[in-house]
């Protein structure tokens, strides 16, 4: 009887370990952007406004891998762009690779959980892009214009720490008034 009890306890223990291991390595163990941002310390009104905006984007937009992705409006000095949002590692890595083209008023907004230097490349791109680099306050810190798909595997680095990166059709940064020092609203 004691052997059965010990064997049962061992099996239950193994079951618990397997359950914990599965939960620990699942994607649910990695916090979502909303959970991560909500857990950070807020030190100013601008940061609170930024966090609220990021949380809103993170909770209301559809990711690029969905069958029918939604577009989020992004207000610029010279009009509105409609952007796909890439907010997790999978969608950020995929980016616009493989897209045949974008409409003249479309782009992709990459949201990173923290402000850090970022690099992009043109792997599997079918059209040239402008890359707009923004800090955590959505202020443009640089624009890399007219990047050809033929530049792959060259990488393009942000001019400093960024939390948001916007990819749009080549020439669109100028067309929409996106230049260093401009703040974008989304």
N, C-alpha and C positions, 0 to 999 in steps of 0.2 A: 504494500500500500504506500509506504514511504517513497519507494522508487517512482511510482506513478505520480505522486504529489510533486516530487523534484522534477520529473520529466515535464509535467504540466507547467510548472513555474518557469522552467527553462524555455519552453515553447512560447509562453506568454511574453517572457522577456525578449525573445528574439522578435516576436511580432511587434512589440513596442519599439524596439530598435529600428526595424525595417520602416515602420510608420514614421518615426522621427527623421530617419535618413531621407525618406522620400520627400517629406515636407521641407527639410533643410535645403535640398538641392533643387527644389521646384522653383519656377519663375516667381511664385508668390512669395518666396523668401526675400527676393530683391524688392525693395520698396518702390512703389510707383513714384512718378515725378510729384504727384500731389502729396503723397505721404512724406516724401523727402523734404519738399519745400515747407510743408506744414511743421516739420520737426526742427527747422532751423531757427536760430535766434534772430529776432528782428530788432534793429537798432535805430531806424529812422522812418519818417513818414513816407519817403520815397521808396524805401525797401518794402514797406507794408503795401503800398500801391502796386509795386512790381510783383510781389508774391500773390496778391489777389488776382492780378491779371494772368499770371502764369497758371495759377490754380484753375481759373476760369477756362483758359485754353485747354489745359490738361484734362478737364472733366467734360468739356462740351464738344471737342472736335473728334472727327473720325480719322483713323490712321490710314496711311497711304495703301496698305496692303488689303484694305477692305474692297469688296466688289465695286461699290459706288462711293468713293471717298467724298466727303463734303469739303467745301472750301470755306476758309475763314477770311473775313475782310481785314485788310491791313491798310490803314490810312497813311498816305504820303503827302508831301507838300503839293503835288500836282495830280492828285487822283487816288483812286482806290485800286489796290492789287488784291487778288483773291488767291490765297495760298493753301496748299496742302500742308499739313503739320506733321513733322517727323519728330517724335518726342521720346522714343525709346531706342535702345541700341540697334534693334533690327531695322526699324524704319529709317533711322539716321544712316545706317550703313548702305541700305538700298538707295536712298535718295531719289534722284531723277534718272538713275541708270535704266536704260532700256526704254524710256519714254520716247516716242517718235518726235514729239514737239510739245510746246506749251502755247496756249492762247497768248495774245499780246499783253493781257492784263493778269496773267497767272504766274505763280512761282511756288517755291517750297520754302517753308520756314522751319529751321532746325532749332529745337529747344534743348539746351543742355542743362543738367541739374545744378551745375555750379559754373561760375565764371572761370575759364581757363583758356590757354592758347589752344587753337584748333587748327587742323590741316584738312584740306579737301583735295580730291583728284577727280579726273574726268573719265574714270573707268566706265566703259559701256555707254557713254553719252553719245547722243545723236545730233546735238546742236550746241552752239556756243552759249556761254553764260556770263553774266556779271555776278560776282559774289559780294554781298554786302555784310560787313562784320559789325555786330552791335554788342555793347556792354549790357550789364544787368539792368540798366535804366532805359534800354532800348535806344540809346544814343549811338549813332553810327561813328565808329572809330576808324573806318577805312572801307574802301571799295576796290575790288580787283576786277577790272573790266575786261570784257571780250576774251574770255578764256576758251580756246578752241578744244574740241574733243581730241584733236591730234596731239595735244600736249601730254596725254597719258603716257607714261606713269609719273610724270612730274607732279609734285604736290605743291599746293598753294597754302601758305601759312597765314593765319590772322596776324594783324599788326600789333596785337597785344591780347590781353585776356578778353574773351567774349562769352556771352551766354546764349546769344541768338545769332544765327547765320541765315541770310536770305539768299536763295538762288533764283535768279530771274533771267529772262532772255537777254542776250548781249544787246547793249544799247538802252535797256530799260532803266538802268540806274539814273542815267542822265534825263531820260524822258520823264521819269516820275520825281525828279528833284532829289534823288537820294545821294547825298554827298557827306563827307566827313563833317561832324558837328550837328547834323540834323537828327532830330528825335522822331521816331516812328511810333504810331499809335495802333495797338492791337490788343 
